[in-house]
Amino acid sequence: MNEGFITTLDFQDTELVRSLYELQRASYLIEAKLIDFYEIPPLKETFEEFLTCGEEFRGYFLDNQLAGAVSCTVEEKTVTICRMVVHPDHFKKGIAQQLLNTLESDMGHVPLFKVATGKDNVPAKNLYLKNGYKHERDLEVAPDFYISFFQKTVS
């Protein structure tokens, strides 16, 4: 298997953005099945809404195909990880870990990282916990559906 590479994604490249949108849908559909909740906002997002999300994306390419991506917003002293997606064909290959490492390295000047995921999304929760994120709280956002919030302080 060839080694992948990570780069910032250019939202002017409509074909690439369409690939990212489809990748996101495939990834979040697996999460929806895992947590038994299909109202995840990115699954309901139109392509036009996605185009104007205002997030900064980094993509992981394997054999010149987009295999994963992470997005964030930066406000003052906080990086909020908005999306972490990996194509289902590439689960368990360490792509999410590499994306997280790159994002943290690129944004190392920002002291606080925040992220949220479905409470029952054990793979995502484990990723953040093993990388030093602390569980802050769980919040019920729909009947019997909870989001877990994590944060990490970087010095």
Backbone as a printed PyTorch tensor [residue, N CA C, xyz], in Angstrom:
tensor([[[  0.8460,  -1.1850,   0.0000],
         [  0.0000,   0.0000,   0.0000],
         [  0.8880,   1.2440,   0.0000]],

        [[  0.5360,   2.2020,  -0.8300],
         [  1.2790,   3.4580,  -0.8820],
         [  0.9930,   4.2910,   0.3540]],

        [[  1.9750,   5.0880,   0.7160],
         [  1.8120,   6.0150,   1.8350],
         [  0.9120,   7.1610,   1.3940]],

        [[  0.0290,   7.5750,   2.2780],
         [ -0.8560,   8.6860,   1.9590],
         [ -0.2140,  10.0150,   2.2750]],

        [[ -0.8930,  11.0780,   1.8800],
         [ -0.4240,  12.4170,   2.2140],
         [ -1.6130,  13.2860,   2.5920]],

        [[ -1.3330,  14.3210,   3.3700],
         [ -2.3680,  15.2330,   3.8640],
         [ -2.0820,  16.6220,   3.3290]],

        [[ -3.1350,  17.2900,   2.8840],
         [ -2.9990,  18.6500,   2.3830],
         [ -4.2670,  19.4440,   2.6810]],

        [[ -4.1210,  20.7610,   2.7060],
         [ -5.2850,  21.6350,   2.8670],
         [ -6.1250,  21.5420,   1.6010]],

        [[ -7.4420,  21.4640,   1.7610],
         [ -8.3350,  21.3200,   0.6090],
         [ -8.7980,  22.6780,   0.1060]],

        [[ -8.7860,  22.8100,  -1.2060],
         [ -9.1700,  24.0430,  -1.8820],
         [-10.6470,  23.9780,  -2.2550]],

        [[-11.4600,  24.8020,  -1.6200],
         [-12.9000,  24.7830,  -1.8760],
         [-13.2690,  25.4230,  -3.2140]],

        [[-12.2790,  25.9240,  -3.9610],
         [-12.5410,  26.4150,  -5.3180],
         [-12.6070,  25.2560,  -6.3090]],

        [[-12.0770,  24.1010,  -5.9180],
         [-12.0680,  22.9040,  -6.7590],
         [-13.3790,  22.1410,  -6.5280]],

        [[-14.3720,  22.4410,  -7.3550],
         [-15.7190,  21.8940,  -7.1490],
         [-15.7400,  20.3710,  -7.1970]],

        [[-14.9480,  19.7730,  -8.0750],
         [-14.9130,  18.3120,  -8.1740],
         [-14.3790,  17.6980,  -6.8790]],

        [[-13.3370,  18.2970,  -6.3290],
         [-12.7760,  17.8260,  -5.0630],
         [-13.7820,  18.0070,  -3.9260]],

        [[-14.4440,  19.1420,  -3.9000],
         [-15.4280,  19.4030,  -2.8400],
         [-16.5880,  18.4210,  -2.9460]],

        [[-16.9950,  18.0870,  -4.1600],
         [-18.0570,  17.0880,  -4.3510],
         [-17.5910,  15.7320,  -3.8100]],

        [[-16.3480,  15.3620,  -4.0640],
         [-15.8000,  14.1030,  -3.5250],
         [-15.7960,  14.1200,  -2.0030]],

        [[-15.4160,  15.2490,  -1.4350],
         [-15.4090,  15.3960,   0.0200],
         [-16.8190,  15.2730,   0.5850]],

        [[-17.7790,  15.8920,  -0.0680],
         [-19.1800,  15.8290,   0.3660],
         [-19.6750,  14.3810,   0.3610]],

        [[-19.3690,  13.6410,  -0.7040],
         [-19.7940,  12.2340,  -0.7930],
         [-19.0680,  11.3740,   0.2390]],

        [[-17.7870,  11.6350,   0.4440],
         [-17.0180,  10.9210,   1.4680],
         [-17.6310,  11.1440,   2.8440]],

        [[-17.9540,  12.4010,   3.1270],
         [-18.5660,  12.7440,   4.4100],
         [-19.8730,  11.9830,   4.6080]],

        [[-20.6970,  11.9340,   3.5870],
         [-21.9880,  11.2470,   3.6970],
         [-21.7800,   9.7570,   3.9690]],

        [[-20.8340,   9.1390,   3.2800],
         [-20.5620,   7.7090,   3.4870],
         [-20.0800,   7.4550,   4.9130]],

        [[-19.2030,   8.3090,   5.3980],
         [-18.6530,   8.1500,   6.7400],
         [-19.7160,   8.3710,   7.8150]],

        [[-20.4850,   9.4500,   7.6750],
         [-21.5010,   9.7460,   8.6920],
         [-22.6650,   8.7570,   8.6580]],

        [[-22.9040,   8.1220,   7.5250],
         [-23.9460,   7.0960,   7.4810],
         [-23.5420,   5.9020,   8.3460]],

        [[-22.2620,   5.5460,   8.3130],
         [-21.7670,   4.4720,   9.1860],
         [-21.9090,   4.8870,  10.6490]],

        [[-21.5540,   6.1350,  10.9660],
         [-21.7130,   6.6140,  12.3450],
         [-23.1800,   6.5780,  12.7530]],

        [[-24.0660,   6.9920,  11.8640],
         [-25.4990,   6.9990,  12.1780],
         [-25.9790,   5.5950,  12.5290]],

        [[-25.5240,   4.5980,  11.7710],
         [-25.8960,   3.2120,  12.0660],
         [-25.3130,   2.7820,  13.4080]],

        [[-24.0650,   3.1670,  13.6560],
         [-23.3730,   2.7970,  14.8920],
         [-24.0870,   3.3440,  16.1200]],

        [[-24.5320,   4.5880,  16.0440],
         [-25.1480,   5.2330,  17.2080],
         [-26.6730,   5.2220,  17.1400]],

        [[-27.2180,   4.6550,  16.0560],
         [-28.6670,   4.5540,  15.8550],
         [-29.3420,   5.9280,  15.9350]],

        [[-28.7520,   6.8840,  15.2080],
         [-29.3070,   8.2350,  15.1470],
         [-28.9860,   8.7980,  13.7710]],

        [[-30.0310,   9.0670,  13.0030],
         [-29.8510,   9.4570,  11.6040],
         [-30.0520,  10.9520,  11.3610]],

        [[-30.1410,  11.7290,  12.4150],
         [-30.3400,  13.1760,  12.2730],
         [-29.0230,  13.9410,  12.4390]],

        [[-27.9010,  13.2800,  12.2020],
         [-26.5990,  13.9390,  12.2860],
         [-26.6010,  15.0900,  11.2750]],

        [[-26.3030,  16.3030,  11.7140],
         [-26.3960,  17.4580,  10.8050],
         [-25.6910,  17.2990,   9.4570]],

        [[-24.4630,  16.7470,   9.3890],
         [-23.8410,  16.6180,   8.0660],
         [-24.6010,  15.6940,   7.1070]],

        [[-25.3920,  14.7640,   7.6390],
         [-26.1950,  13.9080,   6.7580],
         [-27.3780,  14.6640,   6.1620]],

        [[-27.8070,  15.7030,   6.8130],
         [-28.9510,  16.4820,   6.3530],
         [-28.5230,  17.7060,   5.5370]],

        [[-27.2280,  17.9750,   5.5330],
         [-26.6730,  19.1570,   4.8790],
         [-26.7030,  19.0070,   3.3520]],

        [[-27.1730,  20.0320,   2.6640],
         [-27.1400,  20.0220,   1.1980],
         [-25.7250,  20.3530,   0.7260]],

        [[-25.4600,  20.0780,  -0.5320],
         [-24.1470,  20.4010,  -1.0890],
         [-23.9030,  21.9080,  -1.0230]],

        [[-24.9270,  22.6810,  -1.2910],
         [-24.8020,  24.1400,  -1.2520],
         [-24.4840,  24.6230,   0.1650]],

        [[-25.1270,  24.0280,   1.1630],
         [-24.8260,  24.3760,   2.5590],
         [-23.3870,  23.9980,   2.9040]],

        [[-22.9760,  22.8270,   2.4270],
         [-21.6180,  22.3530,   2.6750],
         [-20.5880,  23.3250,   2.0900]],

        [[-20.8600,  23.8070,   0.8800],
         [-19.9440,  24.7400,   0.2100],
         [-19.6860,  26.0010,   1.0260]],

        [[-20.6550,  26.3930,   1.8210],
         [-20.5500,  27.6510,   2.5680],
         [-20.3910,  27.4320,   4.0740]],

        [[-19.8930,  26.2610,   4.4720],
         [-19.7860,  25.9360,   5.9030],
         [-18.7530,  26.7990,   6.6300]],

        [[-17.7910,  27.3560,   5.9190],
         [-16.8110,  28.2300,   6.5560],
         [-15.7340,  27.5190,   7.3540]],

        [[-15.6230,  26.2200,   7.1870],
         [-14.6210,  25.4410,   7.9160],
         [-13.3630,  25.2840,   7.0660]],

        [[-12.2500,  25.0490,   7.7420],
         [-10.9750,  24.7950,   7.0780],
         [-10.7730,  23.2810,   7.0440]],

        [[-10.5380,  22.7210,   5.8630],
         [-10.4280,  21.2680,   5.6960],
         [ -9.0130,  20.8450,   5.3270]],

        [[ -8.6240,  19.6950,   5.8700],
         [ -7.4160,  18.9940,   5.4460],
         [ -7.8670,  17.6190,   4.9880]],

        [[ -7.3210,  17.1790,   3.8660],
         [ -7.7040,  15.8870,   3.3200],
         [ -6.5510,  14.9090,   3.3190]],

        [[ -6.8830,  13.6530,   3.5090],
         [ -5.9100,  12.5660,   3.4460],
         [ -6.1270,  11.8510,   2.1190]],

        [[ -5.0820,  11.8100,   1.3050],
         [ -5.1610,  11.1700,  -0.0050],
         [ -4.3530,   9.8880,   0.0020]],

        [[ -4.9420,   8.8520,  -0.5570],
         [ -4.3030,   7.5550,  -0.6920],
         [ -4.4630,   7.1520,  -2.1530]],

        [[ -3.3640,   6.8840,  -2.8260],
         [ -3.4050,   6.5800,  -4.2630],
         [ -4.1710,   7.6570,  -5.0310]],

        [[ -3.9120,   8.9020,  -4.6680],
         [ -4.5370,  10.0800,  -5.2960],
         [ -6.0540,  10.1330,  -5.1660]],

        [[ -6.6020,   9.3820,  -4.2240],
         [ -8.0340,   9.4240,  -3.9330],
         [ -8.2250,   9.9670,  -2.5200]],

        [[ -9.2270,  10.8160,  -2.3490],
         [ -9.5380,  11.3480,  -1.0240],
         [-10.0790,  10.2160,  -0.1530]],

        [[ -9.3720,   9.9150,   0.9410],
         [ -9.7530,   8.8030,   1.8150],
         [-10.2500,   9.2680,   3.1770]],

        [[ -9.9640,  10.5160,   3.5380],
         [-10.3970,  11.0330,   4.8280],
         [-10.2050,  12.5330,   4.8800]],

        [[-10.8230,  13.1490,   5.8800],
         [-10.6930,  14.6020,   6.0330],
         [-11.0250,  15.0060,   7.4610]],

        [[-10.4660,  16.1330,   7.8500],
         [-10.7890,  16.7580,   9.1310],
         [-11.0400,  18.2270,   8.8400]],

        [[-12.0000,  18.8020,   9.5560],
         [-12.2470,  20.2360,   9.3990],
         [-12.2660,  20.8920,  10.7670]],

        [[-12.0240,  22.1960,  10.7450],
         [-12.0320,  22.9430,  11.9990],
         [-12.3920,  24.3960,  11.7440]],

        [[-12.7090,  25.0560,  12.8390],
         [-12.8070,  26.5100,  12.8570],
         [-11.8570,  26.9850,  13.9490]],

        [[-11.3600,  28.1900,  13.7960],
         [-10.4510,  28.7640,  14.7880],
         [-11.0230,  30.1050,  15.2060]],

        [[-11.2380,  30.2450,  16.5000],
         [-11.7230,  31.5060,  17.0550],
         [-10.8540,  31.8540,  18.2460]],

        [[-10.1590,  32.9740,  18.1330],
         [ -9.2620,  33.4550,  19.1780],
         [ -8.3160,  32.3530,  19.6330]],

        [[ -8.5550,  31.7660,  20.7890],
         [ -7.6150,  30.7910,  21.3430],
         [ -8.1790,  29.3770,  21.3600]],

        [[ -9.1270,  29.0890,  20.4470],
         [ -9.7670,  27.7770,  20.4340],
         [ -9.8920,  27.2350,  19.0130]],

        [[ -9.4580,  25.9870,  18.8430],
         [ -9.7040,  25.2440,  17.6100],
         [-10.8710,  24.3130,  17.9070]],

        [[-11.9210,  24.3980,  17.1080],
         [-13.0360,  23.4660,  17.2300],
         [-12.9780,  22.5120,  16.0490]],

        [[-12.8020,  21.2340,  16.3490],
         [-12.8200,  20.2150,  15.3030],
         [-14.2840,  19.9750,  14.9570]],

        [[-14.6340,  20.2450,  13.7240],
         [-16.0350,  20.1650,  13.3020],
         [-16.3890,  18.8060,  12.7070]],

        [[-15.4810,  18.2640,  11.9050],
         [-15.7480,  16.9960,  11.2220],
         [-14.4660,  16.1760,  11.1760]],

        [[-14.6170,  14.8840,  11.3900],
         [-13.5310,  13.9230,  11.1990],
         [-14.1680,  12.7710,  10.4410]],

        [[-13.7890,  12.6140,   9.1820],
         [-14.4290,  11.5990,   8.3440],
         [-13.3750,  10.7590,   7.6340]],

        [[-13.6540,   9.4660,   7.5590],
         [-12.8090,   8.5310,   6.8240],
         [-13.7420,   7.6720,   5.9900]],

        [[-13.3540,   7.4440,   4.7340],
         [-14.1810,   6.5900,   3.8820],
         [-14.2360,   5.1930,   4.4990]],

        [[-15.4200,   4.5670,   4.5210],
         [-15.5460,   3.2360,   5.1340],
         [-14.5620,   2.2000,   4.5850]],

        [[-14.1440,   2.3230,   3.3240],
         [-13.1600,   1.3860,   2.7660],
         [-11.7950,   1.5220,   3.4320]],

        [[-11.5970,   2.6050,   4.1640],
         [-10.2840,   2.8750,   4.7560],
         [-10.3130,   2.9610,   6.2790]],

        [[-11.3780,   2.4310,   6.8920],
         [-11.4240,   2.3710,   8.3490],
         [-10.2710,   1.5060,   8.8550]],

        [[ -9.8330,   1.7800,  10.0640],
         [ -8.8220,   0.9790,  10.7740],
         [ -7.4470,   1.0350,  10.1070]],

        [[ -7.1640,   2.1210,   9.3890],
         [ -5.8460,   2.2900,   8.7670],
         [ -5.0590,   3.4290,   9.4060]],

        [[ -5.5920,   4.0040,  10.4840],
         [ -4.8820,   5.0780,  11.1670],
         [ -5.0220,   6.4400,  10.5120]],

        [[ -5.9530,   6.5770,   9.5810],
         [ -6.1140,   7.8410,   8.8590],
         [ -6.6080,   8.9450,   9.7840]],

        [[ -7.5950,   8.6500,  10.6160],
         [ -8.1050,   9.6740,  11.5420],
         [ -6.9920,  10.1350,  12.4830]],

        [[ -6.1660,   9.2080,  12.9350],
         [ -5.0450,   9.5650,  13.8150],
         [ -4.0770,  10.5040,  13.0990]],

        [[ -3.7560,  10.1970,  11.8490],
         [ -2.8330,  11.0490,  11.0950],
         [ -3.4330,  12.4300,  10.8480]],

        [[ -4.7290,  12.4740,  10.5550],
         [ -5.3950,  13.7650,  10.3540],
         [ -5.3790,  14.5910,  11.6370]],

        [[ -5.6650,  13.9390,  12.7620],
         [ -5.6570,  14.6430,  14.0460],
         [ -4.2500,  15.1510,  14.3750]],

        [[ -3.2390,  14.3000,  14.1560],
         [ -1.8540,  14.7110,  14.4110],
         [ -1.4810,  15.9380,  13.5790]],

        [[ -1.8530,  15.9150,  12.3060],
         [ -1.5190,  17.0300,  11.4130],
         [ -2.2320,  18.2990,  11.8400]],

        [[ -3.5140,  18.1820,  12.1590],
         [ -4.2710,  19.3570,  12.5860],
         [ -3.6620,  19.9590,  13.8530]],

        [[ -3.3650,  19.1130,  14.8250],
         [ -2.7850,  19.6050,  16.0790],
         [ -1.4160,  20.2380,  15.8420]],

        [[ -0.6250,  19.6580,  14.9600],
         [  0.6840,  20.2230,  14.6480],
         [  0.5390,  21.5750,  13.9450]],

        [[ -0.3440,  21.6290,  12.9550],
         [ -0.5630,  22.8730,  12.2060],
         [ -1.1100,  23.9810,  13.0930]],

        [[ -1.9200,  23.6120,  14.0650],
         [ -2.5790,  24.5970,  14.9270],
         [ -1.9580,  24.6430,  16.3230]],

        [[ -0.7280,  24.1840,  16.4380],
         [ -0.0690,  24.0950,  17.7350],
         [  0.0530,  25.4090,  18.4840]],

        [[ -0.0810,  26.5230,  17.7910],
         [ -0.0040,  27.8430,  18.4280],
         [ -1.2980,  28.2070,  19.1540]],

        [[ -2.3490,  27.4040,  18.9450],
         [ -3.6450,  27.6630,  19.5840],
         [ -3.7330,  26.7710,  20.8250]],

        [[ -4.0230,  27.3380,  22.0010],
         [ -3.9130,  26.5690,  23.2420],
         [ -5.0500,  25.5960,  23.5610]],

        [[ -6.1930,  25.7060,  22.9040],
         [ -7.3270,  24.8660,  23.2890],
         [ -7.9680,  24.2310,  22.0610]],

        [[ -8.1690,  22.9150,  22.1320],
         [ -8.8590,  22.1680,  21.0870],
         [-10.1440,  21.6090,  21.6760]],

        [[-11.2360,  21.7180,  20.9210],
         [-12.5250,  21.1780,  21.3540],
         [-13.0970,  20.2980,  20.2510]],

        [[-13.8590,  19.2860,  20.6710],
         [-14.5140,  18.3970,  19.7150],
         [-15.7220,  17.7670,  20.3930]],

        [[-16.7070,  17.3950,  19.5980],
         [-17.8940,  16.6970,  20.1020],
         [-18.1990,  15.5410,  19.1610]],

        [[-18.7460,  14.4760,  19.7290],
         [-19.1390,  13.3230,  18.9280],
         [-20.3010,  12.6290,  19.6230]],

        [[-20.9830,  11.7680,  18.9080],
         [-22.0690,  11.0070,  19.5140],
         [-21.5550,  10.1960,  20.6940]],

        [[-22.2970,  10.2030,  21.7790],
         [-21.8760,   9.5030,  23.0010],
         [-21.5880,   8.0280,  22.7380]],

        [[-22.3240,   7.4240,  21.8150],
         [-22.1470,   6.0020,  21.5400],
         [-21.1420,   5.7200,  20.4250]],

        [[-20.4680,   6.7380,  19.9290],
         [-19.4570,   6.5430,  18.8900],
         [-18.1210,   6.2170,  19.5640]],

        [[-17.9870,   4.9660,  19.9500],
         [-16.8170,   4.5240,  20.7160],
         [-15.5070,   4.7260,  19.9520]],

        [[-15.4280,   4.4020,  18.6490],
         [-14.1510,   4.6330,  17.9540],
         [-13.7030,   6.0970,  17.9990]],

        [[-14.6210,   7.0260,  17.7970],
         [-14.2620,   8.4510,  17.8310],
         [-13.8610,   8.8620,  19.2420]],

        [[-14.6360,   8.4390,  20.2310],
         [-14.3080,   8.7930,  21.6140],
         [-12.9280,   8.2650,  21.9940]],

        [[-12.6330,   7.0250,  21.5960],
         [-11.3280,   6.4450,  21.9090],
         [-10.1940,   7.2160,  21.2390]],

        [[-10.4090,   7.6710,  20.0070],
         [ -9.3990,   8.4650,  19.3050],
         [ -9.0410,   9.7050,  20.1150]],

        [[-10.0560,  10.4270,  20.5510],
         [ -9.7930,  11.6640,  21.2830],
         [ -9.2060,  11.3960,  22.6650]],

        [[ -9.7340,  10.4070,  23.3680],
         [ -9.2230,  10.1000,  24.7110],
         [ -7.7550,   9.6800,  24.6700]],

        [[ -7.3910,   8.8380,  23.7060],
         [ -5.9970,   8.3720,  23.6550],
         [ -5.0390,   9.4800,  23.2360]],

        [[ -5.5740,  10.5780,  22.7210],
         [ -4.7420,  11.7130,  22.3230],
         [ -4.7850,  12.8560,  23.3270]],

        [[ -5.2260,  12.5470,  24.5430],
         [ -5.1490,  13.5280,  25.6180],
         [ -6.3450,  14.4480,  25.7680]],

        [[ -7.4090,  14.1850,  25.0330],
         [ -8.6270,  14.9840,  25.2030],
         [ -9.3430,  14.5030,  26.4590]],

        [[ -9.8860,  15.4240,  27.2020],
         [-10.6140,  15.1060,  28.4340],
         [-12.1060,  15.2300,  28.1720]],

        [[-12.8510,  14.2420,  28.6550],
         [-14.3060,  14.2820,  28.5300],
         [-14.8300,  15.3810,  29.4380]],

        [[-15.5890,  16.3020,  28.8770],
         [-16.1260,  17.4290,  29.6440],
         [-17.5480,  17.1590,  30.1300]],

        [[-18.3970,  16.7050,  29.2040],
         [-19.7970,  16.4890,  29.5770],
         [-20.5220,  15.7950,  28.4340]],

        [[-21.7050,  15.2880,  28.7540],
         [-22.6320,  14.7490,  27.7630],
         [-23.8680,  15.6270,  27.7750]],

        [[-24.4250,  15.8580,  26.6060],
         [-25.6010,  16.7090,  26.4830],
         [-26.6480,  16.0000,  25.6400]],

        [[-27.8680,  15.9210,  26.1630],
         [-28.9630,  15.3260,  25.4020],
         [-29.4430,  16.3610,  24.3830]],

        [[-29.2890,  16.0340,  23.0920],
         [-29.6520,  16.9780,  22.0320],
         [-30.9230,  16.5620,  21.2920]],

        [[-31.3680,  15.3470,  21.5430],
         [-32.6270,  14.8220,  21.0190],
         [-33.0550,  13.7520,  22.0150]],

        [[-34.3220,  13.3740,  22.0210],
         [-34.7540,  12.3620,  22.9910],
         [-33.8620,  11.1150,  22.9550]],

        [[-33.2440,  10.8170,  24.0870],
         [-32.3600,   9.6570,  24.2500],
         [-31.1330,   9.6750,  23.3460]],

        [[-30.7390,  10.8400,  22.8320],
         [-29.5150,  10.9370,  22.0420],
         [-28.6030,  11.9920,  22.6570]],

        [[-27.3830,  11.5710,  22.9590],
         [-26.4310,  12.4240,  23.6610],
         [-25.1790,  12.6780,  22.8230]],

        [[-24.6600,  13.8760,  22.9610],
         [-23.3780,  14.2560,  22.3710],
         [-22.3660,  14.3570,  23.5170]],

        [[-21.1780,  13.8020,  23.2990],
         [-20.0870,  13.9080,  24.2700],
         [-19.1340,  15.0070,  23.8240]],

        [[-18.7720,  15.8750,  24.7640],
         [-17.8710,  16.9930,  24.4930],
         [-16.5140,  16.7140,  25.1300]],

        [[-15.4550,  17.0010,  24.3730],
         [-14.0800,  16.7850,  24.8150],
         [-13.2710,  18.0510,  24.5680]],

        [[-12.2120,  18.2230,  25.3610],
         [-11.2870,  19.3170,  25.0800],
         [ -9.8820,  18.9330,  25.5100]],

        [[ -8.9280,  19.6180,  24.9030],
         [ -7.5130,  19.3740,  25.1780],
         [ -6.8060,  20.7190,  25.2290]],

        [[ -6.0480,  20.9210,  26.2850],
         [ -5.2550,  22.1380,  26.4180],
         [ -3.8290,  21.8230,  25.9960]],

        [[ -3.2840,  22.6570,  25.1360],
         [ -1.9240,  22.4790,  24.6340],
         [ -1.0770,  23.6230,  25.1630]],

        [[  0.1040,  23.2890,  25.6650],
         [  0.9500,  24.3680,  26.1990],
         [  2.0840,  24.7140,  25.2570]]])
